[in-house]
Amino acid sequence: LERYNYSGPKHFDYKPARTESDKGVWESATANMRTYLALKERAAAFRADPRVIAAMKESNIPGLAEPTLAAGETWKDLAQDSFDVEAAGKRGYGYEAVDQLALEHLMGL
């Protein structure tokens, strides 16, 4: 929502416990928005962290946004491509480093 500058209303599909009072339901809605705003700040800090940027680049995470098929290419074309399974299996993707940084940002470390 934030990364793409969404400016519409924000809705949370959250169901408080059925045993909650009306007051508690509204308090939980306020708490959900407070949590959202805190996570919004943490997400922005995560994406701006040079360590995260480097780890994501190392993991080729930006490459995941690239379409698998080129314009005009079909799955049949893709099936004819050669793919070095051995080389792909030897490459480390560094996802654990990204995961660790995400946890550290969530926990405020």
PLY file of the C-alpha trace (Angstrom):
ply
format ascii 1.0
element vertex 109
property float x
property float y
property float z
element edge 108
property int vertex1
property int vertex2
end_header
0.00 0.00 0.00
2.65 2.48 1.01
5.28 1.63 -1.58
2.86 2.28 -4.41
1.37 5.44 -2.88
-2.10 4.01 -2.39
-4.23 6.87 -1.08
-7.60 5.17 -0.67
-9.15 3.88 2.52
-7.37 1.16 4.43
-9.44 -1.78 5.59
-8.42 -4.53 7.97
-10.25 -7.84 7.89
-9.90 -8.40 11.60
-12.41 -10.17 13.77
-12.15 -9.48 17.50
-13.11 -12.27 19.85
-16.87 -12.82 20.00
-16.67 -12.29 23.73
-15.43 -8.71 23.27
-17.62 -5.78 24.29
-18.53 -2.98 21.86
-15.93 -0.79 23.55
-13.33 -3.54 23.17
-14.15 -3.93 19.48
-13.43 -0.24 18.85
-10.30 -0.40 21.00
-9.07 -3.32 18.91
-9.69 -1.33 15.72
-7.59 1.52 17.12
-4.89 -0.94 18.14
-4.85 -2.46 14.65
-4.28 0.95 13.08
-1.53 1.70 15.62
0.14 -1.61 14.70
-0.24 -0.86 10.98
1.42 2.55 11.40
4.29 1.03 13.40
4.83 -1.66 10.75
4.65 1.00 8.03
7.60 2.78 9.66
9.53 -0.46 10.13
8.95 -1.45 6.50
10.22 1.92 5.26
13.32 1.61 7.45
13.86 -1.96 6.22
13.71 -0.96 2.56
16.06 2.00 3.12
18.68 0.01 5.08
21.86 -0.34 2.97
22.42 -3.84 4.43
18.97 -4.90 3.24
19.48 -3.36 -0.20
22.77 -5.26 -0.55
21.29 -8.54 0.74
18.30 -8.27 -1.60
20.60 -7.57 -4.54
22.76 -10.57 -3.60
19.62 -12.71 -3.44
18.41 -11.37 -6.80
15.11 -10.40 -5.21
14.67 -7.43 -7.60
14.96 -9.95 -10.45
11.82 -11.70 -9.23
9.81 -8.75 -10.56
10.98 -9.48 -14.10
8.51 -11.46 -16.21
9.52 -15.05 -16.88
8.43 -14.74 -20.49
9.62 -11.99 -22.80
7.10 -10.06 -24.88
5.72 -12.41 -27.52
7.34 -15.47 -25.95
5.20 -18.49 -25.06
5.63 -21.29 -22.57
6.69 -23.48 -25.50
9.61 -21.14 -26.19
10.57 -21.28 -22.54
10.40 -25.08 -22.55
12.98 -25.14 -25.37
15.50 -23.05 -23.41
18.45 -24.80 -21.85
18.79 -24.52 -18.09
21.84 -25.59 -16.13
20.29 -27.32 -13.13
23.68 -28.12 -11.61
24.81 -24.49 -11.69
21.49 -23.31 -10.25
21.77 -25.88 -7.47
25.26 -24.72 -6.50
24.32 -21.06 -6.21
23.52 -19.77 -2.75
20.63 -17.33 -2.74
21.27 -15.61 0.58
17.62 -15.61 1.63
18.56 -16.30 5.24
20.41 -12.98 5.43
17.32 -11.16 4.16
15.12 -13.08 6.61
17.40 -12.21 9.52
17.43 -8.52 8.61
13.64 -8.54 8.33
13.31 -10.05 11.80
15.76 -7.54 13.24
13.79 -4.65 11.78
10.50 -6.07 13.05
11.96 -6.45 16.54
13.62 -3.03 16.47
17.18 -4.37 16.76
0 1
1 2
2 3
3 4
4 5
5 6
6 7
7 8
8 9
9 10
10 11
11 12
12 13
13 14
14 15
15 16
16 17
17 18
18 19
19 20
20 21
21 22
22 23
23 24
24 25
25 26
26 27
27 28
28 29
29 30
30 31
31 32
32 33
33 34
34 35
35 36
36 37
37 38
38 39
39 40
40 41
41 42
42 43
43 44
44 45
45 46
46 47
47 48
48 49
49 50
50 51
51 52
52 53
53 54
54 55
55 56
56 57
57 58
58 59
59 60
60 61
61 62
62 63
63 64
64 65
65 66
66 67
67 68
68 69
69 70
70 71
71 72
72 73
73 74
74 75
75 76
76 77
77 78
78 79
79 80
80 81
81 82
82 83
83 84
84 85
85 86
86 87
87 88
88 89
89 90
90 91
91 92
92 93
93 94
94 95
95 96
96 97
97 98
98 99
99 100
100 101
101 102
102 103
103 104
104 105
105 106
106 107
107 108
